[in-house]
Amino acid sequence: MFPVVKRQVRALCLFTICSVLALQVRVNAQTPTQTPPSTAVVMVEIQCNPGTEYKWLEGFEKNEVPILRELVQKGDTYKSFTYFEAPLPAQEVDFILLFELKSFSGLDVRQMAPHQAGLLRSLGPEGFSAYMKESGSYEKTVKVSILRSYKVQ
C-alpha cells in the first residue's frame, strides 16, 4: 500500500474507535441509572349530592371498610387502601378512595371490584342490591382513574 493510504486508513480506524467510545459514553450518560419502583393504583373520586355526605360515609365505614381491611390483610388483590374526606365545603370532591393493587393484571379482565364481591357475599344478593341503590342515591358523580404510583425514598 501507499504510505498516504496507510495513514488515511489508520486515521479512519482511529476516528471510528473514538466515535464508538464517545457514543457509548453519551448513551450511558442519558440512560437513567435506576427506575423507581411503581405500583398500580385505582383512585375513585366521589362527589355526593348536597346533604348526603355523612350518610354515604356512615354506610361506607359500616359496610365496606371492614371488607377492605380483610382484603388488604389477605394481600391477594390490594396492597393497601386509603380514603380521604374533603374537610372544606363546596369542594368538587367529597371523598377520594385509593386502592393500591398488587399489579395491573387484575384490571385485564372486566369483573366486579373485589370489595363489592365481598359485600355481595356478606349482605346477600337482595341486601347488596338495596345497599348499592341507597349509596348510589347519595352519589352525584363518581370518577375512576387508573394511575401508576412511585415511592420516593
MDAnalysis code that builds the backbone (N, CA, C; Angstrom):
import MDAnalysis as mda
import numpy as np

u = mda.Universe.empty(459, n_residues=153, atom_resindex=np.repeat(np.arange(153), 3), trajectory=True)
u.add_TopologyAttr("name", ["N", "CA", "C"] * 153)
u.add_TopologyAttr("resid", np.arange(1, 154))
u.add_TopologyAttr("resname", ["MET", "PHE", "PRO", "VAL", "VAL", "LYS", "ARG", "GLN", "VAL", "ARG", "ALA", "LEU", "CYS", "LEU", "PHE", "THR", "ILE", "CYS", "SER", "VAL", "LEU", "ALA", "LEU", "GLN", "VAL", "ARG", "VAL", "ASN", "ALA", "GLN", "THR", "PRO", "THR", "GLN", "THR", "PRO", "PRO", "SER", "THR", "ALA", "VAL", "VAL", "MET", "VAL", "GLU", "ILE", "GLN", "CYS", "ASN", "PRO", "GLY", "THR", "GLU", "TYR", "LYS", "TRP", "LEU", "GLU", "GLY", "PHE", "GLU", "LYS", "ASN", "GLU", "VAL", "PRO", "ILE", "LEU", "ARG", "GLU", "LEU", "VAL", "GLN", "LYS", "GLY", "ASP", "THR", "TYR", "LYS", "SER", "PHE", "THR", "TYR", "PHE", "GLU", "ALA", "PRO", "LEU", "PRO", "ALA", "GLN", "GLU", "VAL", "ASP", "PHE", "ILE", "LEU", "LEU", "PHE", "GLU", "LEU", "LYS", "SER", "PHE", "SER", "GLY", "LEU", "ASP", "VAL", "ARG", "GLN", "MET", "ALA", "PRO", "HIS", "GLN", "ALA", "GLY", "LEU", "LEU", "ARG", "SER", "LEU", "GLY", "PRO", "GLU", "GLY", "PHE", "SER", "ALA", "TYR", "MET", "LYS", "GLU", "SER", "GLY", "SER", "TYR", "GLU", "LYS", "THR", "VAL", "LYS", "VAL", "SER", "ILE", "LEU", "ARG", "SER", "TYR", "LYS", "VAL", "GLN"])
u.atoms.positions = np.array([
    [0.826, -1.175, 0.000],
    [0.000, 0.000, 0.000],
    [0.869, 1.237, 0.000],
    [0.253, 2.265, -0.437],
    [0.976, 3.529, -0.466],
    [1.002, 4.133, 0.925],
    [2.056, 4.891, 1.268],
    [2.147, 5.456, 2.614],
    [1.008, 6.421, 2.934],
    [0.503, 7.150, 1.973],
    [-0.588, 8.096, 2.216],
    [-1.875, 7.334, 2.530],
    [-2.110, 6.268, 1.805],
    [-3.323, 5.467, 2.023],
    [-3.250, 4.788, 3.386],
    [-2.060, 4.300, 3.785],
    [-1.905, 3.678, 5.094],
    [-2.262, 4.659, 6.210],
    [-1.788, 5.894, 6.088],
    [-2.092, 6.907, 7.101],
    [-3.588, 7.209, 7.139],
    [-4.227, 7.261, 5.974],
    [-5.664, 7.544, 5.923],
    [-6.470, 6.399, 6.545],
    [-6.045, 5.159, 6.294],
    [-6.744, 4.001, 6.865],
    [-6.579, 3.999, 8.386],
    [-5.354, 4.276, 8.849],
    [-5.114, 4.346, 10.292],
    [-5.945, 5.465, 10.920],
    [-5.975, 6.608, 10.298],
    [-6.747, 7.736, 10.826],
    [-8.230, 7.397, 10.857],
    [-8.718, 6.725, 9.790],
    [-10.127, 6.335, 9.735],
    [-10.444, 5.324, 10.846],
    [-9.565, 4.357, 11.061],
    [-9.773, 3.373, 12.135],
    [-9.774, 4.048, 13.506],
    [-8.814, 4.926, 13.725],
    [-8.738, 5.645, 14.994],
    [-9.985, 6.500, 15.215],
    [-10.458, 7.183, 14.181],
    [-11.662, 8.006, 14.264],
    [-12.887, 7.145, 14.591],
    [-12.980, 5.971, 13.950],
    [-14.111, 5.079, 14.177],
    [-14.119, 4.573, 15.622],
    [-12.979, 4.164, 16.130],
    [-12.886, 3.664, 17.504],
    [-13.253, 4.762, 18.501],
    [-12.720, 5.967, 18.287],
    [-13.028, 7.085, 19.188],
    [-14.505, 7.454, 19.130],
    [-15.083, 7.412, 17.952],
    [-16.511, 7.738, 17.810],
    [-17.376, 6.742, 18.563],
    [-17.054, 5.457, 18.443],
    [-17.824, 4.422, 19.133],
    [-17.720, 4.611, 20.648],
    [-16.517, 4.875, 21.138],
    [-16.342, 5.093, 22.577],
    [-17.098, 6.330, 23.059],
    [-17.017, 7.403, 22.296],
    [-17.713, 8.634, 22.674],
    [-19.228, 8.427, 22.648],
    [-19.724, 7.717, 21.643],
    [-21.166, 7.449, 21.539],
    [-21.627, 6.595, 22.713],
    [-20.830, 5.590, 23.076],
    [-21.198, 4.733, 24.192],
    [-21.267, 5.521, 25.498],
    [-20.342, 6.409, 25.742],
    [-20.354, 7.231, 26.945],
    [-21.570, 8.140, 26.941],
    [-21.912, 8.728, 25.814],
    [-23.058, 9.624, 25.718],
    [-24.358, 8.867, 25.960],
    [-24.521, 7.676, 25.407],
    [-25.738, 6.892, 25.607],
    [-25.862, 6.491, 27.073],
    [-24.766, 6.063, 27.704],
    [-24.829, 5.685, 29.110],
    [-25.184, 6.869, 29.988],
    [-24.712, 8.045, 29.660],
    [-24.994, 9.219, 30.466],
    [-26.465, 9.616, 30.381],
    [-27.134, 9.320, 29.275],
    [-28.525, 9.720, 29.101],
    [-29.502, 8.677, 29.632],
    [-29.050, 7.474, 29.893],
    [-29.914, 6.418, 30.388],
    [-30.017, 6.535, 31.906],
    [-31.245, 6.534, 32.462],
    [-31.363, 6.618, 33.924],
    [-30.731, 5.388, 34.575],
    [-30.109, 5.603, 35.692],
    [-29.412, 4.508, 36.356],
    [-30.389, 3.494, 36.945],
    [-31.502, 3.973, 37.519],
    [-32.460, 3.057, 38.117],
    [-33.848, 3.681, 38.080],
    [-34.810, 2.940, 37.554],
    [-36.185, 3.404, 37.538],
    [-36.798, 3.126, 38.900],
    [-37.444, 4.131, 39.506],
    [-38.041, 3.881, 40.817],
    [-39.170, 2.852, 40.700],
    [-39.346, 2.022, 41.714],
    [-40.412, 1.019, 41.666],
    [-41.786, 1.688, 41.626],
    [-42.679, 1.094, 40.850],
    [-44.018, 1.673, 40.729],
    [-45.066, 0.666, 41.191],
    [-46.240, 1.198, 41.486],
    [-47.360, 0.397, 41.960],
    [-48.613, 0.817, 41.205],
    [-49.476, -0.141, 40.938],
    [-50.763, 0.146, 40.310],
    [-51.716, 0.713, 41.355],
    [-52.380, 1.814, 41.015],
    [-53.303, 2.467, 41.938],
    [-54.598, 2.794, 41.209],
    [-55.705, 2.544, 41.876],
    [-57.011, 2.967, 41.374],
    [-57.501, 4.065, 42.317],
    [-57.814, 5.221, 41.738],
    [-58.311, 6.351, 42.524],
    [-59.775, 6.585, 42.155],
    [-60.620, 6.642, 43.170],
    [-62.046, 6.890, 42.972],
    [-62.383, 8.215, 43.653],
    [-62.902, 9.159, 42.868],
    [-63.310, 10.462, 43.403],
    [-64.834, 10.484, 43.451],
    [-65.386, 10.807, 44.600],
    [-66.837, 10.784, 44.790],
    [-67.316, 12.162, 45.215],
    [-68.297, 12.654, 44.490],
    [-68.984, 13.886, 44.876],
    [-70.411, 13.487, 45.229],
    [-70.814, 13.771, 46.458],
    [-72.147, 13.393, 46.928],
    [-73.162, 14.483, 46.609],
    [-74.417, 14.076, 46.583],
    [-75.488, 15.048, 46.481],
    [-75.478, 15.886, 47.756],
    [-75.873, 17.158, 47.669],
    [-75.834, 18.021, 48.865],
    [-76.601, 17.408, 50.043],
    [-75.949, 17.416, 51.201],
    [-76.579, 16.922, 52.422],
    [-76.509, 15.425, 52.633],
    [-75.888, 14.664, 51.728],
    [-75.853, 13.201, 51.874],
    [-74.457, 12.666, 52.207],
    [-73.495, 13.565, 52.394],
    [-72.105, 13.133, 52.621],
    [-71.985, 12.240, 53.853],
    [-72.627, 12.629, 54.941],
    [-72.498, 11.878, 56.189],
    [-73.188, 10.517, 56.097],
    [-74.306, 10.454, 55.390],
    [-74.985, 9.163, 55.205],
    [-74.114, 8.228, 54.375],
    [-73.495, 8.767, 53.329],
    [-72.617, 7.950, 52.492],
    [-71.442, 7.429, 53.318],
    [-70.805, 8.314, 54.088],
    [-69.650, 7.939, 54.890],
    [-70.024, 6.900, 55.952],
    [-71.167, 7.075, 56.576],
    [-71.618, 6.124, 57.595],
    [-71.793, 4.726, 56.999],
    [-72.478, 4.639, 55.865],
    [-72.668, 3.344, 55.207],
    [-71.354, 2.743, 54.734],
    [-70.468, 3.584, 54.221],
    [-69.172, 3.119, 53.733],
    [-68.337, 2.546, 54.881],
    [-68.259, 3.276, 55.990],
    [-67.454, 2.809, 57.121],
    [-68.058, 1.574, 57.791],
    [-69.365, 1.478, 57.770],
    [-70.030, 0.335, 58.399],
    [-69.937, -0.924, 57.536],
    [-70.144, -0.794, 56.227],
    [-70.261, -1.964, 55.359],
    [-68.999, -2.292, 54.556],
    [-68.324, -1.288, 54.012],
    [-67.234, -1.555, 53.078],
    [-65.850, -1.572, 53.712],
    [-65.602, -0.698, 54.683],
    [-64.264, -0.623, 55.279],
    [-63.843, -1.949, 55.927],
    [-64.708, -2.650, 56.680],
    [-64.272, -3.945, 57.236],
    [-63.870, -4.954, 56.159],
    [-64.590, -4.964, 55.066],
    [-64.261, -5.887, 53.973],
    [-62.939, -5.486, 53.327],
    [-62.723, -4.189, 53.150],
    [-61.460, -3.712, 52.578],
    [-60.286, -4.052, 53.494],
    [-60.483, -3.899, 54.794],
    [-59.434, -4.251, 55.754],
    [-59.057, -5.729, 55.622],
    [-60.061, -6.568, 55.512],
    [-59.849, -8.006, 55.362],
    [-59.096, -8.321, 54.063],
    [-59.472, -7.654, 52.969],
    [-58.815, -7.891, 51.688],
    [-57.354, -7.430, 51.703],
    [-57.067, -6.334, 52.378],
    [-55.682, -5.851, 52.485],
    [-54.858, -6.840, 53.309],
    [-55.441, -7.373, 54.380],
    [-54.717, -8.337, 55.216],
    [-54.409, -9.615, 54.447],
    [-55.353, -10.066, 53.607],
    [-55.109, -11.250, 52.777],
    [-53.983, -10.979, 51.781],
    [-54.000, -9.796, 51.186],
    [-52.952, -9.421, 50.249],
    [-53.078, -10.002, 48.856],
    [-54.201, -10.628, 48.545],
    [-54.373, -11.216, 47.214],
    [-54.526, -10.162, 46.125],
    [-55.295, -9.121, 46.410],
    [-55.611, -8.110, 45.409],
    [-55.046, -6.752, 45.775],
    [-55.334, -6.307, 46.984],
    [-54.947, -4.961, 47.416],
    [-53.715, -5.007, 48.312],
    [-52.765, -4.104, 48.051],
    [-51.623, -3.936, 48.953],
    [-52.018, -3.016, 50.106],
    [-52.784, -1.971, 49.765],
    [-53.244, -1.044, 50.798],
    [-54.488, -0.320, 50.302],
    [-55.153, 0.310, 51.235],
    [-56.344, 1.097, 50.920],
    [-56.340, 2.318, 51.826],
    [-56.620, 3.470, 51.242],
    [-56.701, 4.720, 51.989],
    [-57.895, 5.497, 51.475],
    [-58.589, 6.182, 52.374],
    [-59.647, 7.080, 51.901],
    [-59.507, 8.424, 52.573],
    [-59.899, 9.446, 51.836],
    [-59.779, 10.830, 52.274],
    [-61.145, 11.480, 52.235],
    [-61.373, 12.379, 53.177],
    [-62.604, 13.170, 53.197],
    [-62.216, 14.626, 53.001],
    [-62.939, 15.339, 52.156],
    [-62.674, 16.758, 51.934],
    [-63.102, 17.532, 53.182],
    [-62.188, 18.296, 53.780],
    [-62.524, 18.981, 55.032],
    [-63.314, 20.276, 54.851],
    [-63.304, 20.816, 53.653],
    [-63.980, 22.096, 53.419],
    [-65.214, 21.895, 52.557],
    [-66.280, 22.640, 52.827],
    [-67.473, 22.538, 51.987],
    [-67.218, 23.149, 50.609],
    [-68.057, 22.836, 49.685],
    [-68.047, 23.398, 48.320],
    [-66.810, 23.004, 47.522],
    [-66.184, 21.884, 47.871],
    [-65.119, 21.365, 47.025],
    [-65.750, 20.471, 45.975],
    [-65.024, 20.238, 44.896],
    [-65.585, 19.424, 43.813],
    [-65.656, 17.946, 44.175],
    [-64.904, 17.522, 45.179],
    [-64.862, 16.117, 45.585],
    [-65.110, 16.032, 47.084],
    [-65.969, 15.087, 47.491],
    [-66.222, 14.880, 48.914],
    [-65.323, 13.791, 49.495],
    [-65.064, 12.737, 48.706],
    [-64.246, 11.616, 49.166],
    [-63.339, 11.146, 48.040],
    [-62.141, 10.703, 48.431],
    [-61.213, 10.079, 47.488],
    [-60.815, 8.741, 48.093],
    [-60.942, 7.688, 47.305],
    [-60.561, 6.349, 47.729],
    [-59.353, 5.930, 46.903],
    [-58.299, 5.451, 47.555],
    [-57.097, 4.988, 46.861],
    [-56.895, 3.501, 47.142],
    [-56.950, 2.711, 46.080],
    [-56.721, 1.275, 46.170],
    [-55.351, 0.999, 45.559],
    [-54.395, 0.550, 46.354],
    [-53.083, 0.167, 45.831],
    [-53.158, -1.321, 45.508],
    [-52.985, -1.659, 44.238],
    [-53.143, -3.036, 43.775],
    [-51.806, -3.768, 43.745],
    [-51.866, -5.096, 43.759],
    [-50.642, -5.881, 43.631],
    [-50.014, -5.662, 42.263],
    [-50.857, -5.579, 41.223],
    [-50.350, -5.358, 39.870],
    [-51.496, -4.872, 38.980],
    [-51.135, -4.482, 37.774],
    [-52.144, -4.068, 36.805],
    [-52.892, -5.261, 36.222],
    [-52.406, -6.469, 36.425],
    [-53.013, -7.645, 35.803],
    [-54.456, -7.868, 36.263],
    [-54.787, -7.413, 37.454],
    [-56.164, -7.554, 37.931],
    [-57.155, -6.724, 37.142],
    [-56.641, -5.787, 36.352],
    [-57.515, -4.925, 35.558],
    [-57.716, -5.449, 34.144],
    [-57.058, -6.571, 33.815],
    [-57.138, -7.116, 32.457],
    [-58.513, -7.671, 32.127],
    [-59.201, -8.187, 33.130],
    [-60.495, -8.825, 32.923],
    [-61.571, -7.969, 33.564],
    [-62.641, -7.740, 32.826],
    [-63.748, -6.961, 33.381],
    [-64.470, -7.811, 34.426],
    [-64.502, -7.295, 35.644],
    [-65.123, -8.031, 36.742],
    [-65.550, -7.063, 37.832],
    [-66.341, -7.571, 38.758],
    [-66.779, -6.770, 39.904],
    [-65.559, -6.491, 40.784],
    [-65.501, -5.298, 41.351],
    [-64.400, -4.959, 42.261],
    [-64.398, -5.941, 43.431],
    [-63.214, -6.360, 43.902],
    [-63.156, -7.370, 44.975],
    [-63.930, -6.989, 46.239],
    [-63.909, -5.713, 46.621],
    [-64.636, -5.348, 47.845],
    [-66.145, -5.404, 47.608],
    [-66.588, -5.157, 46.384],
    [-68.021, -5.295, 46.097],
    [-68.420, -6.769, 46.078],
    [-67.540, -7.629, 45.611],
    [-67.821, -9.063, 45.667],
    [-67.916, -9.519, 47.124],
    [-67.069, -8.958, 47.988],
    [-67.144, -9.255, 49.422],
    [-68.442, -8.761, 50.033],
    [-68.883, -7.585, 49.602],
    [-70.181, -7.060, 50.063],
    [-71.318, -7.980, 49.648],
    [-71.263, -8.453, 48.411],
    [-72.294, -9.350, 47.897],
    [-72.355, -10.617, 48.750],
    [-71.194, -11.161, 49.113],
    [-71.161, -12.361, 49.957],
    [-71.730, -12.075, 51.349],
    [-71.356, -10.928, 51.934],
    [-71.783, -10.663, 53.313],
    [-73.232, -10.199, 53.419],
    [-73.698, -9.433, 52.454],
    [-75.065, -8.904, 52.524],
    [-76.091, -9.771, 51.799],
    [-75.633, -10.663, 50.934],
    [-76.542, -11.441, 50.108],
    [-77.009, -10.604, 48.924],
    [-77.591, -11.238, 47.903],
    [-77.977, -10.508, 46.692],
    [-78.980, -9.382, 46.927],
    [-79.991, -9.620, 47.758],
    [-81.009, -8.592, 47.997],
    [-80.432, -7.435, 48.808],
    [-79.693, -7.755, 49.859],
    [-79.078, -6.719, 50.688],
    [-78.058, -5.901, 49.909],
    [-77.282, -6.582, 49.064],
    [-76.292, -5.896, 48.246],
    [-76.971, -4.935, 47.279],
    [-78.023, -5.394, 46.638],
    [-78.757, -4.547, 45.688],
    [-79.344, -3.322, 46.392],
    [-79.924, -3.532, 47.566],
    [-80.513, -2.416, 48.320],
    [-79.429, -1.439, 48.763],
    [-78.294, -1.964, 49.243],
    [-77.196, -1.099, 49.692],
    [-76.646, -0.278, 48.528],
    [-76.427, -0.915, 47.382],
    [-75.882, -0.205, 46.222],
    [-76.863, 0.863, 45.727],
    [-78.146, 0.558, 45.768],
    [-79.152, 1.535, 45.345],
    [-79.161, 2.726, 46.299],
    [-79.099, 2.445, 47.611],
    [-79.120, 3.515, 48.602],
    [-77.860, 4.381, 48.499],
    [-76.676, 3.737, 48.483],
    [-75.437, 4.522, 48.408],
    [-75.321, 5.228, 47.070],
    [-75.855, 4.633, 46.022],
    [-75.856, 5.284, 44.702],
    [-76.722, 6.526, 44.679],
    [-77.756, 6.571, 45.521],
    [-78.603, 7.766, 45.568],
    [-77.886, 8.926, 46.251],
    [-76.863, 8.627, 47.043],
    [-76.093, 9.680, 47.702],
    [-75.032, 10.280, 46.773],
    [-74.624, 9.512, 45.780],
    [-73.517, 9.918, 44.921],
    [-74.009, 10.733, 43.726],
    [-73.446, 11.919, 43.578],
    [-73.771, 12.765, 42.426],
    [-72.893, 12.364, 41.243],
    [-71.585, 12.292, 41.458],
    [-70.658, 11.849, 40.407],
    [-69.592, 10.949, 41.029],
    [-69.147, 9.985, 40.240],
    [-68.060, 9.089, 40.631],
    [-67.093, 9.029, 39.459],
    [-65.833, 9.336, 39.729],
    [-64.806, 9.312, 38.686],
    [-63.731, 8.318, 39.105],
    [-63.413, 7.375, 38.218],
    [-62.405, 6.362, 38.497],
    [-61.205, 6.609, 37.586],
    [-60.003, 6.631, 38.182],
    [-58.766, 6.816, 37.420],
    [-57.801, 5.697, 37.774],
    [-57.069, 5.222, 36.775],
    [-56.040, 4.209, 36.984],
    [-54.696, 4.911, 36.852],
    [-53.868, 4.778, 37.883],
    [-52.612, 5.520, 37.951],
    [-51.442, 4.600, 38.244],
    [-50.253, 5.116, 38.045],
    [-49.022, 4.443, 38.433],
    [-48.381, 5.300, 39.528],
    [-48.134, 4.695, 40.665],
    [-47.593, 5.415, 41.825],
    [-46.110, 5.084, 41.973],
    [-45.309, 6.117, 42.275],
    [-43.874, 5.935, 42.517],
    [-43.571, 6.321, 43.952],
    [-42.889, 5.447, 44.664],
    [-42.472, 5.731, 46.039],
    [-41.128, 6.429, 46.008],
    [-41.029, 7.583, 46.617],
    [-39.780, 8.325, 46.700],
    [-39.171, 8.060, 48.069],
    [-37.918, 7.650, 48.073],
    [-37.288, 7.300, 49.357],
    [-36.163, 8.244, 49.665],
])
